[in-house]
Amino acid sequence: MLNIIENIKKKSPQERFLLVIGLLFFVIYVIFGVIIILWKNFPISLQPKWRITLGIVLIIYGFTRLLRVFKQN
């Protein structure tokens, strides 16, 4: 954990900004996926199986973005 913090401190401001943006979008995709799964009266009319599928795809995409951010760092 301490090593990760030291690596972040060594980054340029641009690299830190891109890291924060990457983490922010990970959180956005995961939250949006969970909202789609749990929201029964979703504004777009989708069958429950497609709503759940879309939510799972968004969550998986969020995790792949997170892995890509950590591989670049």
Residue, then its C-alpha position, 0 to 999 in steps of 0.5 A: m500500500l505504501n509503495i502505491i502511494e509513493n508511486i503516485k507521488k512520483k507521477s507528473p501532475q498530468e499522470r495523476f490527473l489521468l489516474v484520478i479520471g480513470l478511477l472516477f470513470f471506474v466508479i461511474y460505470v460500476i454505480f451506473g451498472v448497479i443502478i440499472i440492475l436495481w431500478k425496476n422502473f428504468p426509463i428505457s423499457l427493457q425486459p428484466k433479463w436485458r436490464i440485468t445483462l446491461g448492468i453486468v456488462l457495464i460493471i465488467y467494463g468498469f473493472t476492465r478500465l480499472l485494470r487498464v489504468f493500473k497496468q499503465n501505472 
